[in-house]
Amino acid sequence: MEYFKDNDFFEKMEKVAVPKLDAARTSGYYTAYDGIKIYYDKFKNKNEKAIIVISHGFCEFAEKFEEVIYYFLCKGYSVYIPEHRGHGNSDRETDDLSKVYVDGFDKYVNDFYGFVRDIVRNENLGKKMVLYAHSMGGAIGALVLEQYPELFDCAVLTSPMLKMKFNGIPEFVANLLRIYAAIFPVKLKYVPGQSAFDGVRDEKFGCCTSGERYEYIFRKREKNDRYHMNGATYGWSISAMKATKKLQREAEKVKIPVLLFQASDDDLVDNRGQNRFAEKNKNVILIQIPNSKHEIYGSTYNTIKWYYEVIWKFLDKHLGGK
């Protein structure tokens, strides 16, 4: 298995990964329970050994996971990735492309469950199913695993948002803002510290440790205004706070094997939530990756290589290595 090194990352993506992805890709829209159109990509492997369904994170989109999907394809998996409502090419509930808004994570859960049930399951009856979920997508994934414990055979959660950080705001202040939002009509406004996409690069590579991987994704955001999601609204933030409390309360409902990756230097989610979730459920294996930031899949070569090798061993163990 060849993993892309940092010094030739762009060349490998453009000449090796993207052609393979394009050859396997089919795109479409799924109509959610309330009429919202959910965009998705699927990548079919002719000799698939299982199906991977990706639940992406806050302000993310399907194209951001090209490298991840490429490695899954190379290992014999087919991949489906829907873009959550308010993200990418899916419908939004606000006209501002930079704002992320939802008035309840149950909407995300219903969208994702419906997509897996109506699209993925119907096209792959009897096949093994794996959830791969990151950040906000990890919170959505955890809620799905709790509510529908037999939907997947195993799961990989990478830096899942199981407890929130509040952009430097103390938690008690965040709770006061929650009360404020319940009184005043601000649900579509940015919470303090959040703002629109401004096209300015982060010299420290954002949530990545690999400058090449950060730049590759940033260029995609520059070219497509549908990828300009950037700031949390009061509506999204309050919904996220409620969702993480609920998934912590019901952690024991997850019945399948879960591999949970924790980033040692995560600035976006509170790792204590991941620790608590793992402590409450014996099916969860927690592994902390040293010197890693929130987007572990955006790490440098040595970390990437180790990260995926652990995933392959986990999947082989729980899917029978077939």
N, C-alpha and C positions, 0 to 999 in steps of 0.2 A: 504494500500500500504506500503510495507516494503522497506525502503531505507537502504543501507548498511552502517554500522558504520565503523569508521576507525580501531578500534581495532580488528575486525574480517573480514576485507575487503577481504583479500586473500582467506580465507575459503569460504566466501559467493560467491565470483566470481567463484571459482573452483567447488564447490559442488552444487550451486543453479543456477547461471546465465549461465555459459558455457554449461551445459547439455541442458538447455532450448533453448539456441541459436543454438546449434548443431542440435537439433531436428527440428528446423524451417528453417534452412539455406539451400539455393541453391546458387551455385556460377557459374559464367559464364563470357564471354567476349563479349563486344559490339564493333563492328567495326565502328570507327568514320568516318567522311566525307572524311578524307585524308588517311585512311587506318590504322591509329593508333589503337591498340587494348586497349580497356578500360576494366579493370577488375572490377567486381562488385559482391557484395553479396546481396541476398534478403532473408528476413525473413517473412514468410507468417503466418498470424494469421487466424485460421479457421473461426472465427467470427469477422472479421475485421470491424471496423467502419469507417476507413479512411486509407489513404496511406501516410506514411512519407518518403520523399526523403531527404537524408543527403548530404550536400555539405561540405566536410571536409576542413581543413585549410592547410597552408604551412607546408611541411615536415610531414604531417599526413598520416594515412592509415586506412582502414576499421576496423581492429582489435582494434584500439585505442578507438573506440566508443562502445565497448562491453557493458559497463554498461549503457550507454545512450540507446542503442538499447533494452537491456533487459527491462528497465522501460517502453519504448514505447510498447513492446510486452505485458507486464503485464497489460497495460491500454487498450488493445484491438486494437492496431494499427499494420499494416504490415509495414515493413521498407525495403527500397532499399538504398544502399550506393555504388556508383561508386567511384573508386580511380582515381583522376584526372591524366591526362597524366604527366609523370615524377615522379609519386608517386607510392609507393607500388608495386603491381604486374602489373601495367599498363606499356605500352611501354614508352620509354624515347627517347629524342632527343639528348642525350649526353651519353657517355659510362661510365662516372663517377657517381656511385650510390649515392654519397654524394651531388652532385650539383643539384640544381633545376633550370631548364632553360625552358623558353618559349619565343617566339618572338612576342607575342601578346595575350592579355587576350581574344580576340575574339575566339581563339582556345579553351580555357576552356569553354567559353559560348556555342560555337557550339557543343562541345562534350556533355556538360551537357544537353542542350536542346534536342539534338538528342537522347540521352539515355532516357530521360523522354518521349519524343514523341514516339519512336520506341519500347521501352521495357516496361516502366511502364504504359503508357497509353493503349497500346495494350493489356496488361494483366489485366487491371482494368477499362474497359470502364464504364463510369458513376459514378465511385467512387470519393469521395472527396479527394483532394490532398493537402498536406502540405509540405512546404519547411522548413527544419531545417538546418541552415548554420552557420559555425563558421569561424572567422578570414578571411584568404584569400578566403575561401569558401563563406564567407559573401559578399565579393566584387563580386565574380562570381555570387552569388545568386541575389544580387541587380541588376547587369547588366541584368540577365535573367528576373527578374521581370519588368524591364523597357522596355525591347525589346519584351517580350511575357507576357503582363499583365493578360492574361486569363489562363495561364498555371496552376497556383496554386490557391487554394481557400483562403489560408492565409499563413503567414510565421513567423518563429521564427529566428531572427538573434542574435547570441550570440558572443559578442566581435567582430563584423564584421570590417574588414579592409576597412573603408570608408575614412580614411586618414592615411598616413604612418608616422611612426617614422623611423629615419634613423640611428639607432644603435649609437646614441650620436653625429652623424654628423649634423651640422646645415643645414637647408633646402637649403640655397643658395649654400652651398658646394655640396650638392646632385645634384643640378641642373647643377653645373659645371661638375660633374662626368658624367652626362647625355650627355653633349656636348662632353666630352672626348670620351665617348663610341661611339658617332656618327662619330667620326673622325678616331679612331683606331680600329683594329680588336680584340676587347676584350669581345665580347658578351658572350663567354663561360667561361670567367674567373670569379673568385669570386670577389665581390665588397669588398672594405676595411672593415675589421672586421668580415668577413665570412670565414669559413673554413670547412674542411672535418670532418665527424663524428670520434671522438676519443675514444669513449667508457668510458669517464670520467663522473661520476655522479655530478650533481649540489647539493651541500650541502643545498641549499635553495629551492630545489624541483622545479627548473625551473619555468614554468608558472603555477604551481599548488600550492595550499596551503596545500593539503593533501599529506603527505609523502608517505602514502601507495598507493595512486592512482598514484603518480609519479613513484614509484618503480615498480609497476605492469606493466606500459607501457614501462619503460626503459628495463626491462627484455625481452620484446618482441623485442625491437630494437636490443638488443645484439644477440639474437638468429637468426635473419633473416636479411641478408645483403640488402634485398630489402627494408628494413625499415630504411636505413642509410641516407636518405635525411637529409641534415643539413645546407647547405649554399646557399645563393642567388647569382646568377650570374648577370652580368651587363644586360644581355638580359631580365631576369625575372624582375629585379628591374625597368628598364626603362618601361617595359610593365605594371608593377603594378602602377607606377606613372601616366601613361597615363590613365589607367583604372579608378583609383579613381577620377581623375579630371572629366572624362566623367560621371561617375555615380552620382557625385555631381551636375553637370549641369542638369541632366535629372531626378532628384529625384522625381519631380512631376508626372512622368509617371507611378509610382507605384500605382495601383488602388485597391489593396487588403489590408485587415488589416495586420499590421506587428507589432509583439512584438519584441522590440530591447533591449537586455540586455547589459549593460555597466559595465565593471569591473572598480572599483574605482582606483585600483593600477596597471593599465595596462602599461607594459613596452614595448609592441610591436606595438601597434597601437595608434594613436593620437585620443583621445576621442572627440576632437573638430569636427572631421569629422562626428561622430555619432550625435553630437548635431545639427550640421548644417543640416544634412539629415532629422532629425526629425522635425526641424523647417520648412523645406520646404515642408513637406508632412503631412497633417492632418490625414492620415491613420496610421501613425507610433506612437506607444506608447513606450516611452523610459523609462526604469527602470534601475537605477544605483544600483549595489549590493555592499554594503560597505565591506571593508577589503577583496576584492577579486582580484585575479590576472587574467591574460589573459584567461586561461583555466578555466572558471567558473565551468564547469562540473568536474573539478579536484579539487574542493574545499572540505573542511571538511564537516562532516555530517550535521550540522545545516544549513549551507548554501545550500548544496545539496537538503535537504528536502524542504526548502522554494522555491528554484529555480524551482523545478519540480512542486510543487503545483501551482505556478503562471502559468506555462505552461499549466497544465491540465485545469485550469479555463478559460484561453484564448481560448484553442481549443474547449472546451465545448460550449463556447459562440458563436464562429464563425463557428462551424460545427454542431450546433444544439443539442449538448449533446447526440448524438445517437451513 
